[in-house]
Amino acid sequence: MSFTLLSSPLQGFTDFRFRNAQNKFFGGIDTFYSPYIRLNGKLEIKNSYHRDLIPENNEGLEVIPQVLTNDADEFIFVAKYVQSLGYKELNWNLGCPYPMVARPKNPPNIAGQKMSASMQIANKSGMGSGLICQTEKINAILEKVHAESDIIVSMKMRLGYDNAEEILDVLPILEKYPIKNIAIHARIGKQLYNGGVNLDGFQQCVENTKLKLYYNGDITSVAQFHKMQERFPTIDHWMIGRGLIADPFLPSMIKNNSTEYPSNKMELFSDFHDTLYAGYSESLSGATHILLKMHHLWEYFSVIFSNPHKVHKKIKKAKSIRNYEQAVREIIKEG
Ligand SMILES: Cc1cc2nc3c(=O)[nH]c(=O)nc-3n(C[C@H](O)[C@H](O)[C@H](O)COP(=O)(O)O)c2cc1C
C-alpha cells in the first residue's frame, strides 16, 4: 500500500530552516507541519511565526500550519492569517502535554493587557491535551470556526490527558464536522514523553471512528515503521517527530524500504549541518544563542553516529564557536 510520510511539528526544531535543509539533503517527507502558533491574549502574530510561514521561506515545500488555542476567536484569527499567506488548512493542536499549557492553575498573567472575559475563562481550562476531556468546548469551538471560516480543519491530538478513553468521547463530536484528518500521538498528556506508546489505545480509535486517522509516536527506524504498518494495516499516513531530527535520513530510507545509508552519508550530513548552522548563525544573535540551538539539535543528531554518547559529550564541551566548529569537524571525520 502506498503511504504518506509527515513531519510532526517540533517547536524549536522543525522551523523553516530545518524543513528546507531536510528536504534538500534527504527528502522523503511529503508534508511538514510547522510548530504551533500560540497567541498570548492578543490578536497579533509574532514575527517569528510570520517568518516561519511566509511562502518565500517555504518554497517547494508542502507545509501545514498549526494553532494551539482553546478560543474560537483566536482560532478564526489565525485561520484568516494563514489563509492570507495562501494556506488552505489549519491544524489544531490538542496534544501539547505541558502542565502550564494543559492544566494551568491560573490564567497566564499578561502584563499591561486586558483579556476579554471569554479569554480568561478559556485560559483557565487548558489547551492542548488538557482540552481533550472538554467535549462541549471542543464542539463549541468547531461550530463557530466552521460557521465563520472556510479553512480546512485538521487535528493533532493525544489519546487524552488523564486516560486513553478521553478521545473516545471526542471522536463522535469531530464526526459532525468536515475534519480532514486526526493525527493521533498514541500517548496521554500526563505521560509527557515518558513510557511507551499505547497501541491498543490507537487501535480503539481506529475501531471507533470513520474519520481519517494518521498515526504518530516513536517511529524511529525502518523496522519500527514496519512494525506499526503491520499492526495498523488501514493506516496510510505516518507522522515522524523526534525520529526525523535524530535521523534525517529516515524518511527516505522508509520510502526506499532500505536500512542502508547512502555511501556519502557523512558528506550529506555535513552539508545539512552546515546549512542549518549558517542559517542560525545569521538569524540568532550572539554565540551563546547559536551554540544553545546547535547543542539542542545535537542531542538528537548524535544518534546516527557510532558512539552517540561520546559525540554528545564532545558537543556539550564546546563552549565557543571555534571549539564547536572544531568538534563538528572531528565528529564528522570520525563518522
Ligand atoms: C521539543 C518538542 C516540541 C514539540 N512541539 C510540538 C508542536 O509544536 N506541535 C505539536 O503538535 N506537537 C509538538 N510536539 C510533539 C511531536 O510533534 C510528536 O507528536 C511527538 O514527539 C510524538 O512523535 P515522535 O515519537 O515521532 O516524536 C513536540 C515534541 C517535542 C519533543
The ligand as an ORCA input file, in Angstrom:
! r2SCAN-3c Opt
* xyz 0 1
  C      10.593     19.528     21.712
  C       9.244     19.145     21.185
  C       8.423     20.108     20.611
  C       7.159     19.763     20.116
  N       6.367     20.721     19.523
  C       5.148     20.371     19.031
  C       4.307     21.323     18.359
  O       4.645     22.497     18.167
  N       3.099     20.878     17.908
  C       2.687     19.580     18.057
  O       1.583     19.232     17.617
  N       3.466     18.671     18.642
  C       4.676     19.033     19.133
  N       5.473     18.073     19.691
  C       5.039     16.663     19.658
  C       5.562     15.966     18.396
  O       5.084     16.575     17.221
  C       5.133     14.494     18.333
  O       3.741     14.423     18.349
  C       5.682     13.664     19.474
  O       7.052     13.930     19.689
  C       5.480     12.167     19.223
  O       6.019     11.779     17.987
  P       7.514     11.136     17.867
  O       7.551      9.986     18.839
  O       7.638     10.732     16.448
  O       8.470     12.203     18.292
  C       6.720     18.416     20.211
  C       7.561     17.435     20.765
  C       8.800     17.785     21.260
  C       9.679     16.709     21.861
*
